[in-house]
């Protein structure tokens, strides 16, 4: 279905190797499966595709652009980068990249970096506040642009890592939903890479030679809880290849009645049948 004779300008110069073609087609199949499984697409909608400049968001953009190019994604795409004012951020990279490939886009500058560093003591983690501020601006931009959905580049491994973060540090069973409504109920939040492995995103972006912007411009600290979780999962995967996929499959195969959560099961209502013979004590 995904032939190599007709590709969008964004994929011009894609490697012609069999290995890359298999990788590209696997990502496309998984993205399309996520779109269908989680009912993400409403024909005629406009999507704000968030582009950070990392490997994941480039892979997301390329997959969506190709699916739309092939007539398999009946939505309008608007790429968006939020320049948050981190020192050293190469502000010209993304607008030049998007313009060169003819991709509609909006670049927004908001100095959230200064806000975060003013409120968070040195040595503590910036990520939570930074993400909250970024999300607020992206929702605003989506509304201004008439978009029905904010589309993020979180992949399968992000979902797994979030599950273990909640399990080990939050005391709850929760991950990232591939599709959800924002708190105000007026915007969808979509994660079309939900079934795609991070390693595939890295291989794809590297093979395409996308201009990657590092994610540590804000001085992201080593030893963060998420990095520890990632290292743990890497070790499990090294010892048992395919472990990540098995664990992700478990997240899609939940048995609520087998969990000790009284909010999920009315344990008081679990009684033997009235017809069952009473057990006689000896």
Buried (B, 14 or more C-beta within 10 A) or exposed (E): EBEEEEBBEBBEEBEEEEEBBEBBBBBBBBBBBBBEEBEBBEEEBBBBBBBBBBBBBBBBBBBBBBBBBBEBBEBBBBBBBBBBBBEEBEEEBBBEBBEEBEBBBBBBEBEBBEBBBEEBEEEEBBBEBBEEBBBEBBBEBBBEBEBBBBBBBBBBBBBBBBBBBBBEEEEEEEBBEBBEEBEEEEBBBBBBBBBBBBEBBBBBBEBBEBEBBEEEBBEBEEEBBBEBBBEEBEEBBEEEEEBBBEBBEEBEEEEEEEEEEEEEBEEEEEEEEEEEEEEEEE
